[in-house]
């Protein structure tokens, strides 16, 4: 059972009365039909199911090749099949799910071509936004990044170190004020994480710490070139390790 299904089911039950009240308010203030209000409710449920399934795929709770059965998922979430169908359709447009006429929907397989594209996309987006951020980042954001760097001196799990790394770099990116670009960066990073889970020990503590220290120094001196180098220094080695793991997994799958 999808772990987040229980949470979503409870969430939807708690929200049912809220949605009903919102629907009544919408009807009263805009004279909308009950059909329109019902569509708003369905969309709200679909959003919750979509997010839960998306999280399950990105965290490898649902792995490539897993079938997504409408009736089973609807039962787990405690909803009808309509919002589940809509959620799966949205996941297909994001490339996380593939739909087949007879087989139904399955979680998309990992591929070198997608990984390469995600890597190129992240480099383009992150180097662009960091060149802007380094010129405008304020003292508060810099202090937050320094605080994160200081935490590298204490013991953490690899997952905790990765969370610290993401917090620091994202703090810098957000300082650029480019909300759409940052949103795309986050989405690309989440998709990349599906691949990173194939590599044991892919996180390089020393390299990440050095990259973060380099980025902070670049921000302090408003050095756009050094900031870009820090980002590339952080992205490229981990990508190469993940790419090698995907190629190895593909070869083993082909030979088996």
HUNORLIN-V114713 format. One record per residue. N is the residue number from 1. RES is the residue in one small letter. SS is DSSP state (H for helix, E for strand, C for the rest). PHI is phi as a letter, one per 40 degrees, with the letter a starting at -180 (* if undefined). PSI is psi in radians with two decimals (NA if undefined). Layout:
n res ss phi psi
N RES SS PHI PSI
N RES SS PHI PSI
//
This chain:
n res ss phi psi
1 x C * 2.42
2 x C c 2.19
3 x H d -0.65
4 x H c -0.13
5 x H c -0.70
6 x H c -0.77
7 x H c -0.80
8 x H c -0.71
9 x H c -0.78
10 x H c -0.69
11 x H c -0.76
12 x H c -0.64
13 x H c -0.75
14 x H c -0.58
15 x H c -0.20
16 x H d -0.79
17 x H c -0.59
18 x H c -0.79
19 x H c -0.73
20 x H c -0.75
21 x H c -0.74
22 x H c -0.69
23 x H c -0.74
24 x H c -0.72
25 x H c -0.71
26 x H c -0.74
27 x H c -0.79
28 x H c -0.70
29 x H c -0.44
30 x H b 0.00
31 x C f 0.69
32 x C c 2.76
33 x C c 2.81
34 x H c -0.56
35 x H c -0.72
36 x H c -0.74
37 x H c -0.70
38 x H c -0.64
39 x H c -0.67
40 x H c -0.69
41 x H c -0.79
42 x H d -0.73
43 x H c -0.67
44 x H c -0.74
45 x H c -0.75
46 x H c -0.70
47 x H d -0.79
48 x H c -0.76
49 x H c -0.75
50 x H d -0.80
51 x H c -0.70
52 x H c -0.79
53 x H c -0.69
54 x H c -0.79
55 x H c -0.71
56 x H c -0.63
57 x H c -0.79
58 x H c -0.45
59 x C c 0.10
60 x C g 0.34
61 x C c -0.64
62 x C b 2.14
63 x C b 2.84
64 x C d 2.33
65 x C g -0.29
66 x C c 2.35
67 x E c 2.48
68 x E b 1.74
69 x C c 2.15
70 x H d -0.94
71 x H c -0.73
72 x H c -0.79
73 x H c -0.71
74 x H c -0.69
75 x H c -0.73
76 x H c -0.72
77 x H c -0.23
78 x C g 0.64
79 x C b 3.07
80 x C c 3.02
81 x H c -0.32
82 x H c -0.91
83 x H c -0.49
84 x H c -0.75
85 x H c -0.75
86 x H c -0.68
87 x H c -0.74
88 x H c -0.67
89 x H c -0.72
90 x H c -0.68
91 x H c -0.59
92 x H c -0.68
93 x H c -0.42
94 x C c -0.11
95 x C g 0.09
96 x C c -0.34
97 x E b 2.53
98 x E b 2.39
99 x E b 2.45
100 x E b 2.49
101 x C d -0.74
102 x C b -0.51
103 x C c -0.29
104 x E g -2.56
105 x E b 2.41
106 x E b 2.67
107 x E c 2.30
108 x C c 2.52
109 x C c 2.73
110 x C c 2.56
111 x C a 2.58
112 x H c -0.71
113 x H c -0.71
114 x H c -0.74
115 x H d -0.78
116 x H c -0.73
117 x H c -0.74
118 x H c -0.69
119 x H c -0.83
120 x H c -0.70
121 x H c -0.78
122 x H c -0.72
123 x H c -0.80
124 x H c -0.81
125 x H c -0.81
126 x H c -0.65
127 x H c -0.59
128 x H c -0.84
129 x H c -0.55
130 x H c -0.54
131 x H c -0.51
132 x H c -0.79
133 x H c -0.69
134 x H c -0.41
135 x H c -0.28
136 x H b -0.11
137 x C c 2.43
138 x C c 3.04
139 x H c -0.65
140 x H c -0.78
141 x H c -0.67
142 x H c -0.70
143 x H c -0.67
144 x H c -0.72
145 x H c -0.68
146 x H c -0.65
147 x H c -0.72
148 x H c -0.78
149 x H c -0.68
150 x H c -0.51
151 x H c -0.22
152 x H c -0.22
153 x H c -0.15
154 x C b 2.81
155 x C c 2.33
156 x C a 2.87
157 x C c 2.80
158 x H d -0.68
159 x H c -0.68
160 x H c -0.68
161 x H c -0.70
162 x H c -0.65
163 x H c -0.69
164 x H c -0.78
165 x H d -0.85
166 x H c -0.71
167 x H d -0.78
168 x H c -0.86
169 x H c -0.67
170 x H c -0.61
171 x H d -0.75
172 x H c -0.83
173 x H c -0.75
174 x H c -0.44
175 x C c -0.35
176 x C c -0.34
177 x C g 0.30
178 x C b 1.45
179 x H c -0.75
180 x H c -0.72
181 x H c -0.76
182 x H c -0.67
183 x H c -0.73
184 x H c -0.66
185 x H c -0.78
186 x H c -0.77
187 x H c -0.75
188 x H c -0.67
189 x H c -0.70
190 x H c -0.72
191 x H c -0.63
192 x H c -0.57
193 x H c -0.49
194 x H d -0.65
195 x H c -0.66
196 x H c -0.46
197 x C c -0.23
198 x C c -0.28
199 x C b 2.06
200 x C c 2.27
201 x C g 0.47
202 x C c -0.38
203 x C c 2.14
204 x C b 1.82
205 x H c -0.81
206 x H c -0.83
207 x H c -0.76
208 x H c -0.71
209 x H c -0.76
210 x H c -0.70
211 x H c -0.73
212 x H c -0.74
213 x H c -0.67
214 x H c -0.69
215 x H c -0.74
216 x H c -0.78
217 x H c -0.68
218 x H c -0.67
219 x H c -0.67
220 x H c -0.57
221 x H b 0.06
222 x C f 0.73
223 x C c 1.80
224 x H c -0.67
225 x H c -0.78
226 x H c -0.62
227 x H c -0.75
228 x H c -0.71
229 x H c -0.66
230 x H c -0.71
231 x H c -0.82
232 x H c -0.68
233 x H c -0.53
234 x H c -0.60
235 x H c -0.79
236 x H c -0.82
237 x H c -0.72
238 x H c -0.64
239 x H c -0.77
240 x H c -0.67
241 x H c -0.75
242 x H c -0.73
243 x H c -0.72
244 x H c -0.67
245 x H c -0.69
246 x H c -0.72
247 x H c -0.73
248 x H c -0.75
249 x H c -0.65
250 x H c -0.72
251 x H c -0.75
252 x H c -0.67
253 x H c -0.65
254 x H c -0.64
255 x H c -0.28
256 x C c NA
//
